């Protein structure tokens, strides 16, 4: 254990994992902070009691959308992270760039909600997601092409499946950018479809792998 830490340097995989979890927690706190809770007393004069709850729906949907995007990125990030045996300088540099961009998710999401229909804000929202996915692909490419830092020899088919899953996010972001440049609204909803496809792909891939393993036994 001591030799492994010396080889890894002062910045260890454990420290990077703790920092990453801390950044995701901070990002979620920013997301919670952006949820607006109007006072019922303030709305009584202008809003009927049966329609008061409807005022919350846009903010709730905005929160759910951003939360699910962060959850998807968290899953991808830590899938890549768990393939590591140790970190190197290049991985750390890419990872810090990724963490900076993750913090901007609740910020761009909040601006998207406030200025709904503004194509420039939607463009920045999708562009941030696109850059996040580029950094994730950079991490995956780096560790799969650097044998000293990868924890084990990955199965070729499994590597291919995960490489395909990573592509879902940037493809969605590019589509969102193109649609927002054409002044099409509600482009953020594209990520609901991406998350469904991602988890269906993950489920079917895992199930197929288990079936193959059982047959070999």
C-alpha positions as CSV (number, residue, x, y, z in Angstrom):
1,X,0.0,0.0,0.0
2,X,2.9,2.4,0.8
3,X,4.7,1.7,-2.5
4,X,1.5,2.3,-4.4
5,X,1.0,5.7,-2.8
6,X,4.6,6.7,-3.5
7,X,4.2,5.7,-7.2
8,X,1.0,7.6,-7.4
9,X,2.4,10.8,-6.0
10,X,0.9,13.3,-3.5
11,X,-2.5,13.5,-5.2
12,X,-3.9,10.0,-4.8
13,X,-7.0,8.3,-6.3
14,X,-8.7,8.5,-2.9
15,X,-8.2,12.2,-2.7
16,X,-9.5,12.8,-6.2
17,X,-12.6,10.6,-5.4
18,X,-13.3,12.7,-2.3
19,X,-12.9,15.9,-4.1
20,X,-15.2,14.7,-6.9
21,X,-17.9,13.7,-4.5
22,X,-17.6,17.1,-2.8
23,X,-18.0,19.0,-6.0
24,X,-21.1,17.0,-6.9
25,X,-22.5,17.7,-3.4
26,X,-21.8,21.4,-3.9
27,X,-23.4,21.3,-7.3
28,X,-26.5,19.8,-5.9
29,X,-26.6,22.4,-3.1
30,X,-26.5,25.1,-5.8
31,X,-29.3,23.3,-7.6
32,X,-31.5,23.2,-4.4
33,X,-30.7,26.8,-3.7
34,X,-32.2,27.8,-7.1
35,X,-35.6,26.2,-6.3
36,X,-38.1,29.0,-5.7
37,X,-40.8,28.5,-3.0
38,X,-43.4,31.3,-3.3
39,X,-45.2,32.2,-0.2
40,X,-48.9,31.1,-0.1
41,X,-49.8,34.4,1.7
42,X,-48.2,36.4,-1.1
43,X,-50.1,34.6,-3.8
44,X,-53.5,34.5,-2.0
45,X,-54.7,37.8,-3.5
46,X,-54.0,36.8,-7.1
47,X,-54.1,33.0,-7.2
48,X,-56.9,30.5,-6.4
49,X,-56.0,27.8,-3.9
50,X,-56.5,25.0,-6.5
51,X,-54.1,26.6,-8.9
52,X,-51.4,27.6,-6.4
53,X,-49.6,24.3,-6.9
54,X,-49.4,24.8,-10.6
55,X,-47.1,27.7,-10.0
56,X,-44.5,25.3,-8.8
57,X,-44.5,22.9,-11.8
58,X,-42.0,24.8,-14.1
59,X,-39.5,25.1,-11.2
60,X,-40.0,21.4,-10.3
61,X,-39.5,20.3,-13.9
62,X,-36.4,22.4,-14.2
63,X,-35.0,21.0,-10.9
64,X,-35.8,17.4,-12.0
65,X,-34.2,17.9,-15.4
66,X,-31.0,19.3,-14.0
67,X,-30.9,16.7,-11.2
68,X,-31.1,13.8,-13.7
69,X,-28.4,15.3,-15.9
70,X,-26.1,15.6,-12.9
71,X,-27.0,12.1,-11.9
72,X,-26.2,10.8,-15.4
73,X,-22.8,12.6,-15.4
74,X,-22.0,11.3,-11.9
75,X,-22.6,7.7,-13.0
76,X,-20.4,8.1,-16.1
77,X,-17.7,9.9,-14.1
78,X,-17.4,7.3,-11.5
79,X,-17.6,4.4,-13.9
80,X,-14.5,5.9,-15.5
81,X,-13.0,6.6,-12.1
82,X,-13.4,3.0,-10.9
83,X,-11.4,1.7,-13.9
84,X,-8.3,3.6,-12.5
85,X,-5.6,1.9,-10.5
86,X,-4.0,5.3,-9.9
87,X,-4.1,8.8,-11.3
88,X,-1.5,10.6,-13.3
89,X,-1.0,14.3,-14.1
90,X,-2.8,14.2,-17.4
91,X,-5.9,12.6,-15.9
92,X,-5.9,15.1,-13.0
93,X,-5.7,18.0,-15.5
94,X,-8.6,16.7,-17.5
95,X,-10.6,15.8,-14.4
96,X,-10.2,19.3,-12.9
97,X,-11.5,20.8,-16.1
98,X,-14.5,18.5,-15.9
99,X,-15.3,19.5,-12.3
100,X,-15.2,23.2,-13.1
101,X,-17.8,22.6,-15.9
102,X,-20.0,20.5,-13.7
103,X,-20.5,23.4,-11.3
104,X,-22.0,25.4,-14.1
105,X,-24.9,23.0,-14.6
106,X,-27.2,24.5,-12.0
107,X,-26.2,28.0,-13.0
108,X,-27.0,27.5,-16.7
109,X,-30.1,25.5,-15.8
110,X,-31.4,28.3,-13.6
111,X,-30.8,30.9,-16.3
112,X,-32.5,28.7,-18.8
113,X,-35.6,28.6,-16.5
114,X,-35.6,32.4,-16.0
115,X,-35.1,33.3,-19.6
116,X,-37.1,30.5,-21.1
117,X,-37.3,30.8,-24.9
118,X,-34.0,32.8,-25.1
119,X,-31.9,30.9,-27.7
120,X,-28.6,32.3,-26.4
121,X,-29.1,31.0,-22.9
122,X,-30.2,27.6,-24.3
123,X,-27.1,27.6,-26.4
124,X,-24.8,28.2,-23.4
125,X,-26.7,25.4,-21.5
126,X,-26.2,22.8,-24.2
127,X,-22.6,24.0,-24.9
128,X,-21.7,23.4,-21.2
129,X,-23.1,19.9,-21.4
130,X,-21.1,19.3,-24.7
131,X,-17.8,20.4,-23.1
132,X,-18.5,18.2,-20.1
133,X,-19.0,15.2,-22.4
134,X,-15.8,16.1,-24.3
135,X,-13.8,16.0,-21.0
136,X,-15.5,12.7,-20.1
137,X,-14.5,11.2,-23.4
138,X,-11.0,12.6,-22.9
139,X,-10.7,10.8,-19.6
140,X,-12.0,7.5,-21.0
141,X,-9.7,7.7,-24.0
142,X,-6.7,8.6,-21.8
143,X,-7.1,5.7,-19.3
144,X,-7.9,3.1,-22.0
145,X,-4.7,4.1,-23.8
146,X,-2.5,4.3,-20.7
147,X,-1.9,0.8,-19.3
148,X,0.0,1.8,-16.2
149,X,-3.0,3.6,-14.7
150,X,-5.9,1.3,-15.7
151,X,-6.9,-1.2,-13.0
152,X,-7.5,-4.2,-15.2
153,X,-7.6,-5.3,-18.8
154,X,-11.1,-4.4,-20.0
155,X,-13.1,-6.7,-22.1
156,X,-13.1,-5.3,-25.7
157,X,-16.9,-5.6,-26.0
158,X,-17.5,-3.9,-22.6
159,X,-15.2,-1.0,-23.6
160,X,-17.1,-0.6,-26.9
161,X,-20.4,-0.6,-25.1
162,X,-19.3,2.1,-22.7
163,X,-17.7,4.2,-25.4
164,X,-21.1,4.1,-27.2
165,X,-22.9,5.2,-24.0
166,X,-20.7,8.2,-23.5
167,X,-21.6,9.4,-27.0
168,X,-25.3,9.8,-26.1
169,X,-24.6,12.9,-24.1
170,X,-22.5,14.9,-26.7
171,X,-24.9,13.9,-29.5
172,X,-27.9,15.2,-27.5
173,X,-26.0,18.4,-26.7
174,X,-25.1,19.0,-30.4
175,X,-28.8,18.5,-31.3
176,X,-29.8,20.9,-28.6
177,X,-27.4,23.5,-29.8
178,X,-28.6,23.2,-33.4
179,X,-32.3,23.4,-32.3
180,X,-31.6,26.4,-30.0
181,X,-29.9,28.3,-32.8
182,X,-33.1,27.9,-34.8
183,X,-35.1,29.4,-31.9
184,X,-36.8,26.1,-31.0
185,X,-37.9,26.2,-27.3
186,X,-37.9,23.4,-24.6
187,X,-34.7,21.8,-26.1
188,X,-33.6,20.9,-22.5
189,X,-36.3,18.1,-22.6
190,X,-34.1,16.2,-25.0
191,X,-32.1,14.9,-22.1
192,X,-35.0,13.0,-20.8
193,X,-34.9,10.8,-23.9
194,X,-31.1,10.5,-23.6
195,X,-31.3,9.3,-20.0
196,X,-34.0,6.7,-20.9
197,X,-31.9,5.4,-23.9
198,X,-28.7,5.4,-21.7
199,X,-30.2,3.3,-18.9
200,X,-32.0,1.0,-21.3
201,X,-28.7,0.4,-23.1
202,X,-27.0,-0.1,-19.7
203,X,-29.6,-2.6,-18.5
204,X,-29.7,-4.6,-21.7
205,X,-25.9,-4.7,-21.9
206,X,-25.6,-5.9,-18.3
207,X,-28.3,-8.5,-18.8
208,X,-26.7,-9.8,-22.0
209,X,-23.3,-10.0,-20.2
210,X,-24.8,-12.0,-17.3
211,X,-26.4,-14.4,-19.8
212,X,-23.2,-15.0,-21.6
213,X,-21.3,-15.5,-18.3
214,X,-23.9,-18.1,-17.2
215,X,-23.7,-20.0,-20.5
216,X,-19.9,-20.2,-20.2
217,X,-20.2,-21.7,-16.8
